[in-house]
Amino acid sequence: MITDAKTVEKQKGASSETTLKAAEQFKNLHPAELIEHAILNGEGQLADTGALVVDTGAFTGRSPKDRFIVKDKTTEEHVWWGDINFPFDPEKFDKLAQKMLDFLVDKRIYVRDAFAGANPEYRLNVRIINTLAWHNLFCHTMFLRPSEEELASFSPDFTIICIPEFKANPAEDGTEAENFSILNLTKNTILIGGTAYSGEMKKGIFSVLNFKLPIERQILSMHASANVGETEEDTAVFFGLSGTGKTTLSADPNRQLIGDDEHGWAKEGVFNFEGGCYAKVIDLTEEKEPEIYRAIRYGAIVENTKFFPETRTINYEDGSKTENTRVAYPIHFIDNAREPSVGGVPRNIFFLTADAFGVLPPISKLTKGQAMYHFLSGYTAKVAGTEVGVTEPKATFSPCFGEAFLPLHPTKYAEMLGEKMTESETSVWLINTGWTGGPHGEGERIKLAYTRAMITAALNGELAKVEYQSHAIFGIAMPKSCPDVPSEALSPRETWKDQAAYDEKATYLAKLFEENFEQYAEFANEEIRAGGPNQKA
């Protein structure tokens, strides 16, 4: 477990004190039973593939401004309070929790016992209380599924109470709106109300692990995908924000998928936090994403899509409800999924960025200081046309590639990454899946075949045999050659017709990095500060 035995018993006691009183209680139902309940309750319909299609209502994504952490002795000194983590009063939490329990008295509820963490030594026992059958199916899908024997002796470390129908009274309850998600890291409870977006439950537990694992077990929690080759020693981790290719590049038919979103890096190696995948399906085709497309079958849940008229066939191109259409499915729906979903200590880590300025190399190797710096930066760029008012590339920075889920200060995670790099001799690579030969609108997108070839060369150790040159502004090491990639494609400056224009754009991007880093500078050590632009490798 996450803490010592004495603390675990205390946690279990706190989490188990919840006395449930409801008109009907269904505990640990089989997926088929939950699907039947969902249909009979009017919560969803079956697609022609057998997948359950549901609508999440007014909220089609997480609501970051309505997420709180109870501020008390457990969290006061550790949590990174500010625009991401908003404090909540302990007494108001207790009153709100009781109101939610009172609300359930005449309701039907579904209770699910599950694990978070594929490594049993660091596992979190989670009990989820839902009023929607499909929410309970989502938790069965996305968390790890205990055996019958494990369920017989199950005792929760953490409890989620999720009631979309319950709406808060902000003036009385202390929330900002009727919807809320509140983490109490002392009473080991998450309260979710006023929203039916299922991702709030998944990301709530991810935030809990992001708090507990680094502090209590010195485990680096990661918002990343991971896969493994023929041996555990050939484990790779992929970080990247939306649109950078994280799912595509980690789904390699020649490697086993450990997981696609949330992992921990312990002394023994990498382990998945989850038992399922939660993938975007907007514009999904079998040709582009065959693994995801074929996973949409009986047992999967598809959110906020539409059927073609007079059919039960999903129209994946329809984004009229939201562009954030998603599917949740058990990880074993992927043919090459690894079970149990654990790997070794990562030999290679890839930071993925879609640089729309056309500045960063398609692949570069980072020193420890540079790795910590770029991890803190979490950079990618939005292109013109993706948002109203965006007429040219726009830099986006998200520390540790997951700002919204970081209870601790980002430098805590960055320093842990550096420590683990030293212990394991892990190589960290910066991969640009964006533009070359000029910015978006002038240059061209880096060929996926080249990116795959560069990642393969890094994984195979072939890039350990080549010469490198240092980028003049960012100081990162660029290989001079790579199998199956033209040498001229490896140095971005050489791909621009106007190299003076490249220098100007590179200086501009470096300045954006430096301005973003100012918020972390006073908390960062010297090695991190030295890893930024205008530093030689």
C-alpha positions as CSV (number, residue, x, y, z in Angstrom):
1,M,0.0,0.0,0.0
2,I,1.0,3.6,-0.3
3,T,1.8,4.2,3.4
4,D,2.9,2.1,6.3
5,A,0.4,-0.4,7.8
6,K,-0.7,1.8,10.7
7,T,-1.5,4.7,8.4
8,V,-3.3,2.5,6.0
9,E,-5.6,1.3,8.7
10,K,-6.3,4.9,9.7
11,Q,-7.0,5.7,6.0
12,K,-9.3,2.7,5.6
13,G,-11.1,3.7,8.8
14,A,-11.6,7.2,7.6
15,S,-12.8,6.0,4.2
16,S,-15.0,3.3,5.5
17,E,-16.8,5.5,8.0
18,T,-19.2,6.5,5.2
19,T,-22.5,4.8,6.1
20,L,-24.6,4.4,2.9
21,K,-28.3,4.5,3.1
22,A,-30.1,4.2,-0.2
23,A,-33.3,2.8,-1.6
24,E,-31.4,0.2,-3.7
25,Q,-27.7,-0.7,-3.7
26,F,-25.9,-2.7,-6.4
27,K,-22.4,-3.7,-5.6
28,N,-19.7,-4.8,-8.1
29,L,-22.1,-5.7,-10.9
30,H,-20.8,-7.5,-14.0
31,P,-20.4,-5.2,-17.0
32,A,-23.3,-6.9,-18.8
33,E,-25.5,-6.2,-15.8
34,L,-24.4,-2.5,-15.7
35,I,-25.1,-2.2,-19.5
36,E,-28.6,-3.6,-19.0
37,H,-29.2,-1.2,-16.1
38,A,-27.9,1.8,-18.1
39,I,-30.3,1.0,-21.0
40,L,-33.3,0.3,-18.7
41,N,-32.5,3.6,-16.9
42,G,-32.5,5.5,-20.1
43,E,-28.8,6.4,-19.7
44,G,-27.6,5.2,-23.1
45,Q,-28.1,3.2,-26.3
46,L,-26.1,0.4,-27.9
47,A,-24.3,1.1,-31.1
48,D,-24.2,-1.5,-33.9
49,T,-20.7,-2.5,-32.7
50,G,-22.2,-3.3,-29.2
51,A,-20.6,-0.3,-27.5
52,L,-22.7,1.7,-25.1
53,V,-23.2,5.3,-26.3
54,V,-24.0,7.9,-23.7
55,D,-24.3,11.7,-23.3
56,T,-22.5,13.5,-20.5
57,G,-25.0,16.4,-20.4
58,A,-23.9,20.0,-20.0
59,F,-20.3,19.2,-19.2
60,T,-18.3,17.5,-22.0
61,G,-15.0,17.9,-20.3
62,R,-13.4,18.6,-16.9
63,S,-14.2,21.9,-15.1
64,P,-10.8,23.0,-13.8
65,K,-12.1,26.1,-12.1
66,D,-14.5,24.0,-10.0
67,R,-11.9,21.6,-8.7
68,F,-10.8,22.1,-5.1
69,I,-8.5,20.5,-2.5
70,V,-9.4,20.7,1.2
71,K,-6.8,22.9,2.9
72,D,-5.7,21.3,6.2
73,K,-2.6,20.0,8.1
74,T,-2.1,17.3,5.4
75,T,-2.1,19.7,2.5
76,E,-1.3,23.2,3.6
77,E,2.5,23.1,3.2
78,H,2.6,20.6,0.4
79,V,0.0,21.7,-2.2
80,W,0.9,24.1,-4.9
81,W,-1.9,26.6,-4.2
82,G,-2.9,29.0,-6.9
83,D,-4.7,29.0,-10.3
84,I,-4.7,25.2,-10.5
85,N,-5.3,24.0,-6.9
86,F,-8.0,26.0,-5.1
87,P,-8.4,25.6,-1.3
88,F,-11.6,24.4,0.3
89,D,-12.7,24.7,3.9
90,P,-12.7,21.4,5.9
91,E,-15.9,22.2,7.7
92,K,-17.7,23.0,4.5
93,F,-16.5,19.7,3.0
94,D,-18.0,17.8,5.9
95,K,-21.3,19.5,5.6
96,L,-21.4,19.0,1.8
97,A,-20.5,15.3,2.2
98,Q,-23.4,14.8,4.6
99,K,-25.8,16.6,2.3
100,M,-24.7,14.3,-0.5
101,L,-25.2,11.2,1.6
102,D,-28.7,12.5,2.7
103,F,-29.5,13.0,-1.0
104,L,-28.9,9.3,-1.7
105,V,-31.4,8.0,0.9
106,D,-34.2,7.5,-1.7
107,K,-31.9,6.8,-4.6
108,R,-30.6,3.8,-6.4
109,I,-26.8,3.5,-6.2
110,Y,-24.0,1.5,-7.7
111,V,-20.9,0.6,-5.7
112,R,-17.6,-0.4,-7.3
113,D,-14.4,-1.6,-5.6
114,A,-11.3,-1.2,-7.8
115,F,-7.6,-0.7,-7.7
116,A,-5.4,2.2,-8.9
117,G,-1.9,1.0,-9.6
118,A,-0.8,-2.2,-11.4
119,N,2.1,-2.7,-9.0
120,P,0.5,-4.3,-5.8
121,E,3.1,-2.7,-3.5
122,Y,1.9,0.8,-4.4
123,R,-1.7,0.1,-5.1
124,L,-4.6,2.3,-3.9
125,N,-7.9,0.6,-3.1
126,V,-10.7,2.8,-4.4
127,R,-14.4,2.5,-3.6
128,I,-16.7,4.4,-6.0
129,I,-20.4,5.3,-5.3
130,N,-22.4,6.2,-8.4
131,T,-26.0,7.0,-9.2
132,L,-25.5,6.3,-12.9
133,A,-24.9,2.7,-14.0
134,W,-22.7,3.8,-16.9
135,H,-20.5,5.7,-14.5
136,N,-20.0,2.5,-12.5
137,L,-19.2,0.7,-15.8
138,F,-16.7,3.5,-16.6
139,C,-14.9,2.9,-13.3
140,H,-14.9,-0.9,-13.9
141,T,-13.3,-0.1,-17.3
142,M,-10.8,2.5,-16.3
143,F,-9.6,1.3,-13.0
144,L,-7.9,-2.1,-12.3
145,R,-10.3,-4.9,-11.7
146,P,-9.9,-7.0,-8.5
147,S,-10.4,-10.8,-8.6
148,E,-13.3,-12.4,-6.7
149,E,-10.8,-13.4,-4.0
150,E,-9.5,-9.9,-3.7
151,L,-13.0,-8.4,-3.5
152,A,-13.8,-10.7,-0.6
153,S,-11.2,-9.0,1.6
154,F,-11.4,-5.5,0.0
155,S,-11.1,-2.5,2.3
156,P,-11.0,1.0,0.7
157,D,-8.2,3.4,1.0
158,F,-10.1,6.1,-0.9
159,T,-13.7,6.8,-1.7
160,I,-15.3,8.6,-4.6
161,I,-18.9,9.8,-4.2
162,C,-20.2,11.0,-7.6
163,I,-23.7,12.3,-7.9
164,P,-24.4,14.3,-11.2
165,E,-27.9,15.0,-10.1
166,F,-26.8,16.7,-6.9
167,K,-26.2,20.4,-7.4
168,A,-24.4,22.6,-4.8
169,N,-25.6,25.9,-3.4
170,P,-22.5,28.0,-3.9
171,A,-23.5,30.6,-1.3
172,E,-24.1,27.9,1.3
173,D,-21.6,25.2,0.3
174,G,-18.5,27.2,-0.6
175,T,-18.3,26.1,-4.2
176,E,-18.0,28.5,-7.2
177,A,-20.9,26.9,-9.1
178,E,-23.5,24.1,-8.8
179,N,-20.9,21.6,-10.2
180,F,-17.8,20.7,-8.2
181,S,-15.0,18.1,-7.6
182,I,-13.4,18.3,-4.2
183,L,-10.4,16.2,-2.9
184,N,-10.0,15.6,0.8
185,L,-6.5,14.1,1.3
186,T,-7.1,13.7,5.0
187,K,-10.5,12.0,4.9
188,N,-9.5,10.2,1.7
189,T,-12.7,11.1,-0.1
190,I,-13.5,12.8,-3.4
191,L,-16.9,14.5,-3.8
192,I,-18.2,15.1,-7.3
193,G,-21.5,16.7,-8.1
194,G,-23.4,18.6,-10.7
195,T,-21.5,17.1,-13.6
196,A,-21.8,13.8,-15.5
197,Y,-18.4,14.0,-17.2
198,S,-16.8,10.7,-16.2
199,G,-13.2,12.0,-16.6
200,E,-13.6,13.8,-13.3
201,M,-13.4,10.5,-11.4
202,K,-10.4,9.2,-13.4
203,K,-8.5,12.4,-13.0
204,G,-9.5,12.8,-9.4
205,I,-7.7,9.6,-8.4
206,F,-4.7,10.6,-10.7
207,S,-4.4,13.8,-8.7
208,V,-4.5,11.8,-5.4
209,L,-1.7,9.6,-6.6
210,N,0.2,12.7,-7.8
211,F,0.1,13.9,-4.2
212,K,0.7,10.7,-2.3
213,L,3.3,8.7,-4.4
214,P,6.0,11.4,-4.7
215,I,5.8,12.4,-1.0
216,E,5.3,9.0,0.6
217,R,7.1,6.6,-1.7
218,Q,9.4,8.7,-3.9
219,I,7.6,7.5,-6.9
220,L,7.4,9.8,-9.9
221,S,3.8,10.0,-11.1
222,M,3.6,10.7,-14.8
223,H,0.9,11.9,-17.3
224,A,2.4,9.8,-20.1
225,S,2.0,6.6,-22.1
226,A,4.4,3.7,-22.0
227,N,5.3,0.6,-23.9
228,V,7.9,-2.1,-23.8
229,G,9.9,-4.2,-26.3
230,E,11.0,-7.8,-26.0
231,T,12.6,-7.4,-22.6
232,E,11.6,-5.3,-19.6
233,E,14.8,-3.4,-19.9
234,D,13.5,-2.0,-23.2
235,T,10.8,0.2,-21.6
236,A,9.9,3.6,-23.1
237,V,7.8,6.5,-21.8
238,F,6.1,9.1,-24.0
239,F,5.0,12.5,-22.6
240,G,3.0,14.9,-24.8
241,L,0.1,17.3,-24.8
242,S,-2.9,16.9,-27.1
243,G,-2.1,16.8,-30.8
244,T,1.6,15.8,-30.4
245,G,1.2,12.2,-31.3
246,K,1.5,10.5,-27.8
247,T,-1.2,7.8,-28.5
248,T,-0.1,7.2,-32.1
249,L,3.6,6.9,-31.4
250,S,3.2,4.7,-28.3
251,A,0.9,2.3,-30.1
252,D,3.6,0.3,-31.8
253,P,2.6,-3.1,-33.2
254,N,6.2,-4.3,-32.5
255,R,6.0,-3.4,-28.8
256,Q,3.5,-4.1,-26.0
257,L,1.4,-1.2,-24.6
258,I,1.8,-0.8,-20.9
259,G,-0.7,2.1,-20.8
260,D,-1.8,5.2,-22.6
261,D,-2.2,7.9,-20.0
262,E,-1.1,7.6,-16.3
263,H,2.0,5.8,-14.9
264,G,4.3,5.7,-11.9
265,W,8.0,5.2,-12.0
266,A,9.2,3.2,-8.9
267,K,12.6,1.7,-8.2
268,E,11.5,-1.5,-9.8
269,G,10.2,0.2,-13.0
270,V,7.1,1.7,-14.6
271,F,3.6,0.7,-13.8
272,N,0.2,1.7,-15.1
273,F,-2.3,3.4,-12.7
274,E,-5.2,2.3,-14.8
275,G,-6.9,-0.8,-16.3
276,G,-8.3,0.9,-19.4
277,C,-7.9,3.6,-22.0
278,Y,-9.8,6.8,-22.5
279,A,-9.2,7.9,-26.1
280,K,-10.5,10.8,-28.2
281,V,-12.6,9.6,-31.2
282,I,-13.3,12.8,-33.1
283,D,-12.7,11.9,-36.8
284,L,-11.7,8.4,-35.9
285,T,-11.2,5.9,-38.8
286,E,-10.0,2.4,-38.8
287,E,-7.2,3.4,-41.2
288,K,-5.8,6.1,-38.8
289,E,-6.3,4.4,-35.5
290,P,-7.0,0.7,-36.0
291,E,-6.5,-0.3,-32.4
292,I,-8.9,2.2,-31.0
293,Y,-11.4,1.7,-33.8
294,R,-11.5,-2.1,-33.2
295,A,-11.8,-1.6,-29.4
296,I,-15.2,0.1,-29.7
297,R,-17.3,-3.0,-29.1
298,Y,-19.5,-4.5,-26.4
299,G,-18.1,-3.4,-23.0
300,A,-16.8,-0.1,-24.3
301,I,-18.4,3.3,-23.6
302,V,-18.6,6.1,-26.2
303,E,-19.3,9.6,-25.0
304,N,-21.1,12.5,-26.7
305,T,-21.1,11.1,-30.3
306,K,-24.0,11.0,-32.7
307,F,-25.5,8.2,-34.9
308,F,-26.0,8.5,-38.6
309,P,-29.7,9.2,-39.1
310,E,-31.9,6.1,-38.8
311,T,-29.0,3.9,-37.8
312,R,-27.0,2.9,-34.8
313,T,-23.7,3.6,-36.6
314,I,-21.6,6.2,-34.9
315,N,-20.7,9.3,-37.0
316,Y,-17.2,10.0,-35.6
317,E,-16.9,13.2,-37.7
318,D,-19.8,14.8,-35.9
319,G,-18.5,17.2,-33.4
320,S,-21.7,19.2,-32.9
321,K,-21.9,18.2,-29.2
322,T,-18.2,18.6,-28.6
323,E,-14.8,18.0,-30.2
324,N,-14.0,16.1,-27.0
325,T,-15.8,12.9,-28.0
326,R,-14.3,9.9,-26.3
327,V,-14.3,6.1,-25.8
328,A,-13.4,4.2,-22.6
329,Y,-12.4,0.5,-23.0
330,P,-10.5,-2.1,-20.9
331,I,-6.8,-2.2,-21.9
332,H,-7.1,-5.8,-22.9
333,F,-9.3,-4.7,-25.8
334,I,-5.9,-3.7,-27.4
335,D,-4.3,-6.8,-29.0
336,N,-0.7,-6.1,-27.8
337,A,-1.6,-4.8,-24.4
338,R,0.7,-6.0,-21.6
339,E,-0.9,-7.7,-18.6
340,P,-0.1,-7.0,-15.9
341,S,0.6,-3.5,-17.1
342,V,4.1,-3.1,-15.7
343,G,7.5,-2.6,-17.3
344,G,11.1,-2.1,-16.3
345,V,13.0,1.1,-15.5
346,P,12.6,3.2,-18.7
347,R,15.7,3.2,-20.9
348,N,14.3,6.0,-23.1
349,I,11.9,8.9,-22.4
350,F,10.4,10.9,-25.2
351,F,9.0,14.5,-24.8
352,L,6.7,15.1,-27.8
353,T,6.0,18.6,-29.0
354,A,4.2,19.8,-32.1
355,D,6.3,22.9,-32.7
356,A,4.2,25.0,-35.1
357,F,7.0,27.6,-35.3
358,G,9.3,25.2,-37.2
359,V,12.2,25.8,-34.8
360,L,12.9,22.7,-32.8
361,P,14.8,19.7,-34.3
362,P,12.8,16.6,-35.2
363,I,14.9,14.8,-32.6
364,S,17.4,15.9,-30.0
365,K,19.0,14.4,-27.0
366,L,18.7,16.2,-23.6
367,T,21.1,16.5,-20.7
368,K,19.7,16.0,-17.3
369,G,19.4,19.7,-16.8
370,Q,17.7,20.2,-20.1
371,A,15.4,17.3,-19.5
372,M,14.2,18.8,-16.2
373,Y,13.9,22.3,-17.9
374,H,11.8,21.0,-20.8
375,F,9.8,18.8,-18.4
376,L,8.9,21.9,-16.4
377,S,8.1,23.7,-19.7
378,G,5.8,21.1,-21.2
379,Y,5.8,22.9,-24.5
380,T,3.7,22.5,-27.7
381,A,2.1,25.0,-30.0
382,K,-1.5,25.5,-31.3
383,V,-1.8,26.3,-35.0
384,A,-3.8,29.0,-36.7
385,G,-7.5,28.1,-37.0
386,T,-7.7,25.7,-34.1
387,E,-9.2,28.4,-31.8
388,V,-11.1,31.6,-32.5
389,G,-8.6,34.5,-32.7
390,V,-5.6,32.3,-33.3
391,T,-4.1,33.6,-36.6
392,E,-0.5,32.4,-36.1
393,P,1.2,29.7,-34.0
394,K,0.6,30.1,-30.3
395,A,2.9,28.6,-27.7
396,T,1.3,26.4,-25.0
397,F,3.1,25.4,-21.8
398,S,1.9,22.9,-19.3
399,P,4.4,21.9,-16.6
400,C,5.2,18.2,-16.5
401,F,2.8,17.8,-19.5
402,G,-0.1,17.7,-17.0
403,E,-0.5,21.0,-15.1
404,A,-4.2,20.5,-14.3
405,F,-3.4,17.4,-12.2
406,L,-0.4,18.5,-10.2
407,P,-1.1,19.0,-6.4
408,L,2.6,19.6,-5.7
409,H,4.8,22.3,-7.1
410,P,6.1,21.3,-10.6
411,T,9.7,21.6,-9.6
412,K,9.1,18.6,-7.2
413,Y,8.3,16.4,-10.1
414,A,11.1,17.8,-12.3
415,E,13.7,17.2,-9.6
416,M,12.5,13.6,-9.2
417,L,12.9,13.1,-12.9
418,G,16.5,14.3,-12.6
419,E,17.2,12.0,-9.7
420,K,15.8,9.0,-11.5
421,M,17.8,9.8,-14.7
422,T,20.9,9.8,-12.6
423,E,20.0,6.5,-10.9
424,S,19.0,4.7,-14.1
425,E,21.1,6.3,-16.9
426,T,17.8,6.9,-18.8
427,S,18.1,8.8,-22.1
428,V,15.6,11.7,-22.6
429,W,14.8,12.8,-26.2
430,L,12.9,15.8,-27.4
431,I,10.8,14.9,-30.4
432,N,9.2,17.6,-32.7
433,T,6.2,16.2,-34.5
434,G,5.3,19.7,-35.8
435,W,6.7,21.7,-38.6
436,T,10.0,22.0,-40.5
437,G,11.2,24.3,-43.3
438,G,9.2,27.2,-41.9
439,P,6.4,27.8,-39.5
440,H,2.8,26.5,-39.9
441,G,1.5,27.9,-43.2
442,E,5.0,28.1,-44.8
443,G,6.8,24.9,-43.9
444,E,5.5,21.3,-43.8
445,R,4.6,18.8,-41.1
446,I,7.4,16.5,-40.3
447,K,6.7,13.1,-41.9
448,L,5.3,10.5,-39.5
449,A,7.6,7.9,-41.1
450,Y,10.6,10.0,-40.2
451,T,9.4,10.4,-36.6
452,R,8.9,6.7,-36.3
453,A,12.3,6.0,-37.7
454,M,14.0,8.4,-35.3
455,I,12.2,6.9,-32.3
456,T,13.1,3.4,-33.5
457,A,16.7,4.4,-33.8
458,A,16.7,5.8,-30.3
459,L,15.1,2.6,-28.9
460,N,17.5,0.4,-30.8
461,G,20.6,2.3,-29.6
462,E,21.5,3.3,-33.1
463,L,21.6,7.0,-32.1
464,A,24.3,6.2,-29.6
465,K,26.7,5.5,-32.5
466,V,26.3,8.8,-34.4
467,E,27.8,12.3,-34.1
468,Y,25.9,15.2,-32.7
469,Q,25.9,19.0,-33.0
470,S,24.6,21.6,-30.6
471,H,21.7,23.8,-31.5
472,A,23.0,27.4,-31.4
473,I,20.1,28.8,-29.3
474,F,18.5,25.9,-27.4
475,G,21.8,24.1,-26.8
476,I,20.3,20.7,-27.4
477,A,22.2,17.9,-29.1
478,M,21.0,17.1,-32.6
479,P,22.2,13.9,-34.4
480,K,24.0,14.4,-37.7
481,S,22.6,11.2,-39.1
482,C,19.8,8.7,-38.5
483,P,18.8,5.5,-40.3
484,D,16.0,6.1,-42.8
485,V,16.0,9.8,-42.3
486,P,17.6,12.3,-44.7
487,S,20.5,14.1,-42.9
488,E,19.3,17.5,-44.1
489,A,16.0,17.0,-42.2
490,L,17.8,16.7,-38.8
491,S,18.9,20.3,-38.5
492,P,15.9,22.6,-38.7
493,R,17.9,25.7,-39.7
494,E,19.1,23.9,-42.8
495,T,15.5,23.2,-43.9
496,W,14.6,26.9,-44.0
497,K,15.2,28.8,-47.3
498,D,15.7,32.0,-45.3
499,Q,18.1,31.0,-42.4
500,A,18.1,34.6,-41.0
501,A,14.3,34.2,-40.6
502,Y,14.9,30.9,-38.8
503,D,17.3,32.6,-36.4
504,E,14.8,35.3,-35.7
505,K,12.0,32.8,-35.1
506,A,14.2,30.6,-32.9
507,T,15.2,33.6,-30.8
508,Y,11.5,34.5,-30.4
509,L,10.6,31.0,-29.3
510,A,13.5,30.9,-26.8
511,K,12.2,34.1,-25.3
512,L,8.8,32.6,-24.8
513,F,10.4,29.6,-23.0
514,E,12.3,32.0,-20.8
515,E,9.3,34.1,-20.0
516,N,7.3,31.0,-19.1
517,F,10.1,29.7,-16.9
518,E,10.2,32.9,-14.8
519,Q,7.4,31.5,-12.6
520,Y,9.5,28.5,-11.6
521,A,13.0,30.2,-11.4
522,E,13.1,30.9,-7.7
523,F,12.1,27.3,-6.9
524,A,14.3,25.6,-9.4
525,N,17.9,24.4,-8.8
526,E,20.9,25.6,-10.7
527,E,21.0,22.6,-13.0
528,I,17.4,23.2,-14.1
529,R,18.0,26.9,-14.7
530,A,21.0,26.1,-16.8
531,G,19.0,23.7,-19.0
532,G,17.1,26.5,-20.9
533,P,17.8,28.2,-24.2
534,N,21.0,30.1,-24.9
535,Q,22.9,27.4,-23.1
536,K,25.4,25.1,-24.7
537,A,25.0,21.4,-24.2
